[in-house]
Amino acid sequence: MKIFKYLIGALLIPVAIAFSKYFYIELSRLDYLGARMHIFSWGIIVYMLVHILLYKPVYLYTLGHESIHALATWICGGHITSFHVSSQGGSVGTSKSNFFIELSPYFVPVYTILLIVLTPLMRNILANVYTLSLYMFLLGFTLGMHLIMTAEALKLRQTDILKSGYAFSFMLIYIGNLLIVFLILSLFNSGLSFKTYFMKSLIYSRNMYLAVWNKFF
């Protein structure tokens, strides 16, 4: 099974290239990101500085991470047998396991998504320019936490990543994060279309597969 997943990981390389290419193309063609996106970007930068120089919010990240494991288990029809979170790490006991359950926390920025889900409830609050700026900053800050902590998990080769095979897990996590980050950006910038990005990337992926097939077969 691990050999099969390794092969799938290798086959996903053209997909990763395509989604990376059009992630850059779609962002670079924008003339102006707008004040909100600049504040969002500063949120990511500030988190990076806090993480490197001051403090790593391990407990907060682990709580979100294990909660997504639990949610993914529930979605797959399993049930939770134990749930443990501490500043040293965490674990969730489940009645079943698969690559979706194991890897979903690595491409779901739980706190960023919670902020977005709560947006309709904060409509009156966000009408104020200062609270809107704080909101965009927190979106960037929480997304920065997710991306950096995920990168560290990949570097450390966490157990749940290795269970599905490192190459397979890495490709899924990388592509999944490109998609979720672009989707979040498109929600706050009318110049970005997630559908356009997704379809262009798929077409480019298909063309790369066809080019390889025609060359060798």
VMD Tcl script that draws the C-alpha trace (Angstrom):
set ca {
  {0.00 0.00 0.00}
  {2.82 2.44 0.81}
  {4.45 1.74 -2.58}
  {1.10 2.49 -4.25}
  {0.80 5.77 -2.33}
  {4.40 6.64 -3.22}
  {3.54 6.20 -6.90}
  {0.46 8.39 -6.48}
  {2.66 11.00 -4.79}
  {5.01 10.94 -7.78}
  {2.08 11.18 -10.20}
  {0.81 14.25 -8.33}
  {3.98 16.23 -9.13}
  {2.51 17.72 -12.36}
  {-0.60 18.73 -10.39}
  {1.57 20.46 -7.76}
  {3.52 22.25 -10.51}
  {0.31 23.40 -12.21}
  {-1.36 24.69 -9.06}
  {1.87 26.43 -8.00}
  {2.29 28.07 -11.41}
  {-1.24 29.45 -11.56}
  {-1.20 30.46 -7.91}
  {1.67 32.78 -8.82}
  {0.16 33.88 -12.15}
  {-3.26 34.73 -10.71}
  {-1.76 36.74 -7.84}
  {0.88 38.52 -9.92}
  {-1.63 39.82 -12.47}
  {-3.38 41.87 -9.79}
  {-2.44 45.54 -10.01}
  {-3.46 46.31 -6.45}
  {-4.27 44.00 -3.55}
  {-6.09 46.64 -1.53}
  {-5.66 47.87 2.03}
  {-7.42 44.85 3.54}
  {-5.06 42.40 1.86}
  {-2.03 44.40 2.99}
  {-3.25 44.13 6.58}
  {-3.87 40.41 6.00}
  {-0.28 40.05 4.76}
  {1.01 41.86 7.83}
  {-0.85 39.36 9.99}
  {1.14 36.53 8.38}
  {4.42 38.43 8.75}
  {3.80 39.28 12.41}
  {2.99 35.65 13.20}
  {6.25 34.57 11.55}
  {8.19 37.01 13.74}
  {6.36 35.93 16.90}
  {6.95 32.26 16.06}
  {10.66 32.69 15.34}
  {11.57 35.25 17.99}
  {9.11 35.03 20.87}
  {6.66 32.19 21.26}
  {5.25 29.13 19.51}
  {1.55 28.64 20.39}
  {1.87 24.85 20.49}
  {-1.13 24.26 22.75}
  {-3.46 26.41 20.64}
  {-2.29 24.80 17.40}
  {-2.51 21.29 18.87}
  {-6.06 21.92 20.09}
  {-7.14 22.91 16.59}
  {-5.12 20.09 15.01}
  {-6.64 17.35 17.16}
  {-10.12 18.84 16.79}
  {-9.85 18.48 13.02}
  {-8.71 14.86 13.46}
  {-11.85 14.30 15.55}
  {-14.11 16.07 13.04}
  {-12.65 14.11 10.12}
  {-13.23 10.87 12.04}
  {-16.85 11.82 12.62}
  {-17.30 12.71 8.91}
  {-15.94 9.26 8.00}
  {-18.43 7.55 10.30}
  {-16.02 6.76 13.14}
  {-16.15 7.75 16.79}
  {-13.70 9.24 19.26}
  {-12.36 7.06 22.07}
  {-9.97 9.60 23.64}
  {-8.90 13.22 23.23}
  {-5.74 14.69 24.76}
  {-4.10 18.09 24.25}
  {-1.09 19.63 26.02}
  {1.74 22.06 25.31}
  {3.92 19.02 24.54}
  {1.55 17.63 21.92}
  {-1.73 15.81 21.62}
  {-3.52 12.69 20.46}
  {-6.96 11.49 19.47}
  {-8.07 7.90 19.84}
  {-10.39 6.90 16.99}
  {-12.34 3.83 15.94}
  {-11.04 4.07 12.38}
  {-8.25 5.66 10.38}
  {-7.54 6.63 6.79}
  {-5.43 9.21 4.97}
  {-8.23 11.81 5.14}
  {-8.42 11.53 8.93}
  {-4.63 11.51 9.29}
  {-3.86 14.42 6.96}
  {-6.87 16.77 7.13}
  {-5.44 18.94 9.97}
  {-2.49 19.81 7.74}
  {-4.57 21.54 5.08}
  {-7.42 22.90 7.21}
  {-6.48 26.21 8.93}
  {-9.08 25.73 11.62}
  {-8.88 29.13 13.34}
  {-8.89 31.03 10.04}
  {-11.95 29.10 8.90}
  {-13.69 29.72 12.24}
  {-13.20 33.47 11.77}
  {-14.64 33.27 8.25}
  {-17.62 31.17 9.37}
  {-18.37 33.69 12.13}
  {-18.25 36.64 9.71}
  {-22.07 36.93 9.27}
  {-22.46 37.18 13.05}
  {-19.94 40.02 13.17}
  {-21.38 42.06 10.30}
  {-22.23 45.09 12.46}
  {-18.87 44.99 14.24}
  {-16.95 44.72 10.97}
  {-18.68 47.81 9.61}
  {-16.12 49.79 11.63}
  {-12.86 50.29 9.73}
  {-10.73 49.56 12.81}
  {-12.43 46.29 13.72}
  {-12.34 45.24 10.06}
  {-8.60 45.89 10.03}
  {-8.19 43.79 13.20}
  {-10.29 41.03 11.63}
  {-8.11 40.93 8.49}
  {-4.98 40.95 10.64}
  {-6.27 37.98 12.66}
  {-7.10 36.10 9.47}
  {-3.52 36.53 8.32}
  {-2.11 35.76 11.75}
  {-4.04 32.50 12.12}
  {-3.28 31.43 8.56}
  {0.40 32.15 9.19}
  {0.25 29.93 12.28}
  {-1.29 27.10 10.26}
  {1.23 27.32 7.42}
  {4.34 27.56 9.59}
  {3.25 24.85 12.03}
  {2.39 22.60 9.08}
  {5.81 23.23 7.55}
  {7.43 22.29 10.87}
  {5.35 19.10 11.06}
  {6.53 18.13 7.58}
  {10.12 18.85 8.55}
  {9.79 16.74 11.72}
  {8.01 13.94 9.79}
  {5.14 13.59 12.23}
  {3.74 10.09 12.74}
  {0.38 10.75 11.08}
  {2.21 12.05 8.01}
  {4.43 8.98 7.79}
  {1.48 6.59 8.17}
  {0.29 7.46 4.67}
  {3.81 7.67 3.25}
  {5.82 10.89 3.25}
  {5.79 11.54 -0.51}
  {2.04 10.98 -0.82}
  {1.30 13.05 2.29}
  {3.60 15.89 1.27}
  {1.99 16.27 -2.15}
  {-1.56 16.21 -0.78}
  {-0.72 18.69 1.98}
  {1.09 21.02 -0.43}
  {-1.69 21.02 -3.04}
  {-4.39 21.23 -0.36}
  {-2.79 24.31 1.18}
  {-2.42 26.04 -2.18}
  {-6.14 25.51 -2.75}
  {-7.28 26.64 0.69}
  {-5.03 29.73 0.71}
  {-6.21 30.79 -2.74}
  {-9.82 30.21 -1.74}
  {-9.39 32.42 1.33}
  {-7.69 35.14 -0.71}
  {-10.47 35.03 -3.32}
  {-13.10 35.63 -0.64}
  {-11.62 39.05 0.09}
  {-10.43 40.10 -3.37}
  {-12.89 40.38 -6.25}
  {-10.01 40.22 -8.73}
  {-9.38 36.58 -7.85}
  {-11.58 33.71 -9.01}
  {-11.11 30.34 -7.34}
  {-12.98 28.59 -10.16}
  {-10.69 30.14 -12.79}
  {-7.59 29.23 -10.81}
  {-8.79 25.66 -10.28}
  {-9.78 25.05 -13.91}
  {-6.61 26.58 -15.39}
  {-4.50 24.45 -13.07}
  {-6.41 21.28 -13.99}
  {-6.05 21.97 -17.72}
  {-2.32 22.62 -17.35}
  {-1.97 19.39 -15.34}
  {-3.79 17.44 -18.04}
  {-1.58 18.94 -20.74}
  {1.56 17.88 -18.84}
  {0.26 14.33 -18.48}
  {-0.61 14.21 -22.19}
  {2.82 15.57 -23.16}
  {4.57 12.86 -21.15}
  {2.26 10.16 -22.52}
  {2.78 11.25 -26.14}
  {6.54 11.42 -25.69}
  {6.94 7.91 -24.30}
  {3.92 6.05 -25.65}
}
mol new
graphics top color blue
foreach p $ca { graphics top sphere $p radius 0.5 }
foreach p [lrange $ca 0 end-1] q [lrange $ca 1 end] { graphics top cylinder $p $q radius 0.2 }
display resetview
